[in-house]
Each structure stands twice: as structure tokens, then as C-alpha cells.
Amino acid sequence: MDDDALARLFFEALQHLGAGASPAEIADRVRVLEIGLPAEEQFCAIANWLGRVRLIHKLDQFQTPSSSRDRWRVPDLLGIFEHRERDVPVLIEVKTSEDRTLSWRPDYLAAHQRYADAVNLPLLVAWRHHSFWALFEVRHFAKAKKNFNISFSTAMKQSLMGELLGVFSFSLRPGCGLHLRIKKLTPETDEGFHGLIEEAFWEKPNGDRVKNAPGVLPLFTCLDQEPVLTDEGTHVQQSFVIPHNHQAEFAHRALVTLLRLVTHGDEVRWPQILEEGRGVPTVPKGLRVAARQALDSGFLEYGIDYSPNSMPTFLRSP
């Protein structure tokens, strides 16, 4: 983490705790913020890249008077999304957890709901479980013995990632692939050989070859491929083929994959991405347009849009 990001964390910790906080209290708060802030920024970036967000920003959580914290808790984000030709404002609390169940204390949930009721806005939870995101209404929490719980499978069934953000899943046709025909320039040794790529082409499952396949490369890059090497003596053909047992991919995960490929590493500086206003990595017109192009060129197997099992009242047609 760079010095500017660390300074922001200390400033937010002091805002929350007050100037009289002990060093240990400040350090604990900074650790909590360090976990949460990158998730908030990643969600904002993904929402921006998917193209349906009108506005999204963090809410200032410095509350006064201090006694108000016992009754109201300010969610992390305010988002305004385009949904069926109208703007829909929502409050979003961002959480990360690798557990299959997300658990909230009754007082924690109630304090968030009171704030949402006071400003008359829907309250949603954006939950990142490993690399998957679900976005759901707090009403889907179920009362357990002490806390309110929700499983990730339930969160996914009720997720609004498709309705609000435009998330979809996609798959390319099994058997399609990218092929490189390489001429050997030096004798082959245990360490390999130097070669010259003489031809690069895409191939459809039926064997049709095409030089250009608009939209296919970013989708192809995010899916599992089967490498195949064919030695032809003076040449080799290196192929990367979509296998028959491959799995589909979600658009929001694909965007993160593409970003990590262009930044050459797993550590993504989400604050910098947001501050620079960086566009969708390697997909200037957006991933949905790329999927349409792949469909037109005969490479897309399917694309699926998702709706929740029960549509929220605030999204139903007037």
C-alpha cells in the first residue's frame, strides 16, 4: 500500500474513533479499513465498467453527534443505476467473506435499516465471496438463533448484479481456438528453439478459419483453454482450444482477470484505477458488446442475463 492510501486509512480511523483513541485502537481500525476499502473500490470499478451506473460514491461515515452511532449506521456506498430507462438510487453496504454464510448482529442490521428508512432508499448488500459478487436486499437475511444469516447460494439466487449492474455470463463454443503456426529458426534442444510466428488464425469448431474475430479475444482470454502442440518437422503449431467440459464465466470476474493481465500481477491498486478513470481493460466498447460481436462471428456458445428469484418492489414497473 502506498503512503497516500495509508494516510487516508489513518485519517478515516481517526474520524471514526476520535483524537483520544489509543494507538492500539487506531491500528485495529486501520486493519479493518484496509480489508474493506479495496472491496468497495473494486465494486465501484466493476459497476463503472459494466456501464449501467449513473453515479456511485462512498458515503462519509463520520457521524455526529457520537450518540447517533447507537441508532443509525451509514452504509458504504450510494449508487444510482440505470434500470429500464429510469434512474434507481440505492444504498449499498459492502462485505467480503470466504465463509459460505454471512452473519449480521440484529443491532447492526437494524441500525443500517433505520438509516435507509430515514432517507427512504433501498438497502442492499454487496458481498464478495472469493472472486464472486452477489448484490441483494437485506430482507433476504433470515433470523437464526442470535444473528441474521444468509448463505452465499441464497445471495446468488436473489442477486441484483444482473438487473442493476448488467452482469451476465458467457461461454464460447467448445472446439473453437486460437492457432499459431511457428517456423523453427534454430535446431530444437532440451531448452527449446527460436521460432518465427508465420501465421495466426482463429478456428471455429467446424474447422472454418478466420483471421479476425471481433470481440472473441477478451472472452477467450478469461476462459479455460486446452493447449495443443503439433510438431510438423520444420514448423510447430501451438493451439489453444476451448475444451468440451469448460465452465462459463461471469462478466464481473472476467473484467478483473483482464485488468490483472494488463497490470502484470495479482495486486490491483483499485484507488488508482478509480482516480485515473481507467476504462474497461482491453475492451474499449465493453464486454457486452464484445459478446455480441463473438455471437455474430459464430464463436459465442451462449450469453445469459440474470434476474433474482424474487424481483424487489423498487425495481418493479410502476
C-alpha positions in Angstrom: 0.0 0.0 0.0 1.4 3.4 -1.0 1.8 6.3 1.5 -1.2 8.3 0.3 -3.5 5.3 0.7 -2.1 4.6 4.2 -2.6 8.2 5.2 -6.2 8.1 4.1 -6.8 5.0 6.2 -5.3 6.7 9.3 -7.4 9.8 8.7 -10.6 7.7 8.4 -9.7 5.8 11.5 -9.2 9.0 13.5 -12.5 10.3 12.1 -14.3 7.3 13.4 -12.6 6.9 16.7 -11.8 10.5 17.7 -8.5 12.1 18.6 -8.4 10.4 22.1 -8.2 6.9 20.6 -5.2 4.7 21.7 -2.6 3.6 19.2 -3.9 0.0 19.5 -7.5 1.2 18.7 -6.3 3.1 15.7 -4.2 0.2 14.4 -7.2 -2.2 14.8 -9.4 0.2 12.9 -6.8 0.7 10.1 -6.7 -3.1 9.7 -10.5 -3.2 9.3 -10.5 -0.4 6.8 -7.6 -2.0 4.8 -9.7 -5.1 4.3 -12.9 -3.2 3.4 -11.8 -0.3 1.2 -10.3 -2.3 -1.6 -13.5 -4.3 -1.9 -15.6 -1.0 -2.0 -13.3 0.4 -4.7 -13.3 -2.9 -6.7 -17.2 -2.9 -6.7 -17.2 0.7 -7.8 -14.8 0.0 -10.7 -16.8 -3.1 -11.8 -20.0 -1.1 -11.7 -18.4 1.6 -13.8 -17.0 -0.8 -16.4 -20.4 -2.6 -16.8 -21.9 0.6 -17.9 -25.2 0.9 -16.1 -24.1 3.1 -13.2 -25.0 6.8 -13.4 -23.2 7.7 -10.1 -21.6 5.8 -7.3 -19.6 7.2 -4.4 -18.6 6.5 -0.9 -20.7 7.9 1.9 -18.9 9.9 4.6 -19.2 7.8 7.7 -18.0 10.5 10.2 -21.1 10.8 12.3 -22.0 13.5 14.7 -23.2 13.5 17.4 -21.4 10.4 18.5 -24.5 9.1 20.2 -26.1 8.7 16.7 -24.0 5.6 16.1 -26.1 3.7 18.5 -29.2 4.2 16.4 -28.0 4.8 12.8 -25.2 3.2 10.7 -24.3 4.8 7.4 -23.8 2.3 4.6 -20.6 2.3 2.5 -21.9 3.5 -0.9 -24.7 5.4 -2.6 -25.3 4.2 -6.2 -27.6 5.4 -8.9 -28.2 2.9 -11.6 -30.0 3.0 -15.0 -32.8 0.4 -15.0 -35.3 0.2 -17.8 -34.9 3.9 -18.7 -35.2 5.3 -15.2 -32.6 6.1 -12.5 -32.7 3.9 -9.4 -30.9 5.1 -6.3 -29.8 2.6 -3.7 -27.7 2.3 -0.5 -25.0 -0.4 -0.5 -23.1 -2.0 2.3 -20.0 -3.9 1.1 -18.8 -7.1 2.7 -16.1 -9.6 2.0 -16.1 -13.1 3.4 -14.8 -16.5 2.4 -17.3 -18.2 4.7 -20.4 -19.7 3.0 -22.6 -17.8 5.4 -22.7 -14.0 6.0 -23.9 -13.2 9.5 -25.1 -9.8 10.9 -26.0 -9.0 14.5 -29.6 -7.8 14.9 -28.5 -4.4 16.2 -26.1 -4.0 13.3 -28.8 -4.8 10.7 -31.4 -2.6 12.5 -29.0 0.4 12.6 -28.4 0.2 8.8 -32.1 -0.2 8.1 -33.0 2.8 10.2 -30.7 5.0 8.1 -32.2 3.6 4.9 -35.7 4.2 6.2 -34.8 7.7 7.2 -33.6 8.6 3.7 -36.2 6.5 2.0 -33.8 4.4 -0.1 -33.5 0.6 -0.6 -30.7 -1.0 1.4 -28.6 -3.6 -0.5 -25.6 -5.7 0.5 -22.7 -6.3 -2.0 -21.0 -9.5 -0.8 -17.7 -10.6 -2.4 -17.2 -14.3 -1.7 -13.7 -15.2 -3.0 -13.9 -13.6 -6.5 -17.7 -13.8 -6.9 -20.0 -10.9 -6.2 -23.7 -11.0 -5.1 -25.9 -8.0 -4.6 -29.1 -8.5 -2.6 -31.7 -6.8 -0.4 -31.2 -7.0 3.4 -34.7 -8.5 3.6 -33.2 -11.9 2.5 -31.3 -12.2 5.8 -33.0 -14.9 7.9 -33.1 -14.9 11.7 -31.0 -17.7 13.2 -30.5 -18.3 16.9 -28.9 -14.9 17.6 -27.9 -13.3 14.3 -29.3 -12.8 10.9 -27.7 -15.1 8.4 -27.7 -15.6 4.6 -25.9 -18.3 2.6 -24.0 -17.4 -0.5 -26.2 -19.7 -2.6 -29.3 -17.8 -1.4 -27.5 -14.5 -2.0 -26.7 -15.6 -5.6 -30.3 -16.6 -6.3 -31.5 -13.2 -5.1 -28.6 -11.3 -6.7 -29.3 -8.0 -8.4 -25.9 -7.9 -10.1 -27.6 -8.6 -13.5 -30.6 -6.3 -13.0 -28.7 -3.2 -11.7 -25.1 -3.6 -13.0 -25.7 -5.6 -16.1 -23.7 -8.7 -15.2 -24.1 -11.7 -17.5 -22.3 -15.0 -18.0 -20.8 -16.2 -21.3 -19.3 -19.3 -22.9 -17.5 -19.9 -26.2 -18.3 -22.8 -28.4 -16.2 -26.0 -27.5 -13.6 -26.7 -30.1 -13.0 -23.1 -31.2 -9.5 -21.9 -30.7 -6.5 -19.7 -31.5 -3.7 -21.3 -33.5 -0.1 -20.1 -34.1 2.0 -21.6 -36.9 5.6 -21.2 -36.0 8.7 -21.8 -38.2 11.7 -23.3 -36.4 14.7 -21.0 -36.8 17.2 -23.0 -34.8 17.7 -26.7 -34.1 15.5 -28.0 -31.3 17.3 -28.7 -28.0 16.1 -29.6 -24.5 15.7 -25.9 -23.8 13.5 -25.4 -27.0 14.2 -23.4 -30.1 13.9 -20.0 -31.6 10.9 -19.6 -33.8 9.0 -17.1 -36.1 5.3 -16.9 -36.0 4.3 -17.1 -39.7 0.6 -17.3 -39.2 -2.0 -16.7 -36.5 -5.7 -17.5 -37.0 -8.9 -18.3 -35.2 -10.7 -21.6 -36.0 -14.4 -22.4 -35.4 -15.5 -25.8 -34.2 -16.4 -26.8 -37.8 -12.8 -26.1 -39.0 -13.5 -22.7 -40.6 -10.5 -20.4 -40.3 -10.8 -16.6 -39.8 -8.1 -14.0 -39.4 -10.2 -11.6 -37.5 -12.8 -12.5 -34.9 -14.1 -9.2 -33.3 -14.9 -9.5 -29.6 -13.5 -13.0 -29.2 -10.1 -12.4 -27.7 -11.1 -10.8 -24.3 -13.8 -13.5 -23.8 -11.3 -16.3 -24.9 -8.6 -15.0 -22.5 -10.9 -15.3 -19.5 -11.9 -19.0 -20.1 -10.0 -22.2 -19.6 -8.2 -23.4 -22.7 -6.6 -26.7 -23.6 -3.1 -26.2 -25.1 -2.2 -28.5 -28.0 1.3 -28.6 -29.7 1.7 -30.3 -33.1 5.2 -30.8 -34.4 5.4 -30.8 -38.2 9.2 -31.0 -38.6 10.2 -27.6 -39.9 7.2 -26.0 -38.1 5.1 -26.4 -35.0 1.5 -25.4 -34.4 0.7 -24.1 -31.0 -3.0 -24.2 -30.4 -5.2 -23.1 -27.5 -8.7 -24.7 -27.7 -11.9 -24.3 -25.7 -12.5 -27.8 -24.2 -15.8 -29.5 -24.1 -16.0 -29.6 -20.3 -15.2 -25.9 -19.8 -17.3 -23.7 -17.5 -18.9 -20.4 -18.3 -17.6 -17.1 -16.8 -19.3 -14.1 -15.2 -18.6 -10.7 -16.7 -17.5 -9.1 -13.4 -14.9 -11.8 -12.8 -13.7 -11.5 -16.4 -13.1 -7.8 -16.1 -10.9 -8.4 -13.1 -9.0 -11.1 -14.9 -8.4 -8.8 -17.9 -7.2 -6.0 -15.6 -4.7 -8.3 -13.9 -3.4 -9.4 -17.2 -2.6 -5.8 -18.4 -1.2 -4.8 -15.0 1.0 -8.0 -14.8 0.2 -9.0 -11.3 -2.4 -10.1 -8.8 -2.2 -6.9 -6.7 -4.6 -4.3 -8.2 -4.5 -0.7 -6.9 -8.2 -0.1 -7.0 -8.0 3.5 -5.7 -5.6 4.4 -8.5 -7.9 2.7 -11.1 -10.8 4.9 -9.9 -8.8 8.1 -9.7 -7.5 7.7 -13.2 -10.9 6.8 -14.6 -9.3 3.9 -16.4 -11.7 2.3 -18.9 -12.5 -1.4 -19.4 -9.2 -3.3 -19.8 -8.7 -4.3 -23.5 -12.4 -3.9 -24.2 -13.0 -0.3 -25.2 -16.7 -0.8 -26.1 -17.5 -3.0 -23.1 -17.7 -6.7 -22.5 -21.4 -7.0 -23.6 -20.5 -5.5 -27.0 -17.6 -8.0 -27.3 -20.1 -10.8 -26.5 -22.4 -9.6 -29.3 -19.5 -9.5 -31.7 -18.5 -13.0 -30.8 -22.1 -14.2 -31.3 -22.2 -12.6 -34.8 -18.8 -14.2 -35.7 -20.0 -17.6 -34.6 -17.8 -18.1 -31.6 -20.2 -17.5 -28.7 -22.0 -20.5 -27.4 -24.3 -18.5 -25.2 -24.7 -15.4 -23.0 -27.1 -15.4 -20.1 -28.6 -12.4 -18.3 -29.6 -12.9 -14.7 -32.6 -11.8 -12.7 -33.3 -12.5 -9.0 -35.8 -15.2 -7.9 -38.0 -12.5 -6.4 -37.9 -9.1 -8.0 -37.6 -6.2 -5.4 -40.5 -3.8 -5.2 -38.4 -0.8 -6.0 -37.5 -2.4 -9.4 -40.9 -3.4 -10.4 -42.6 -1.5 -13.2 -44.8 1.4 -11.9 
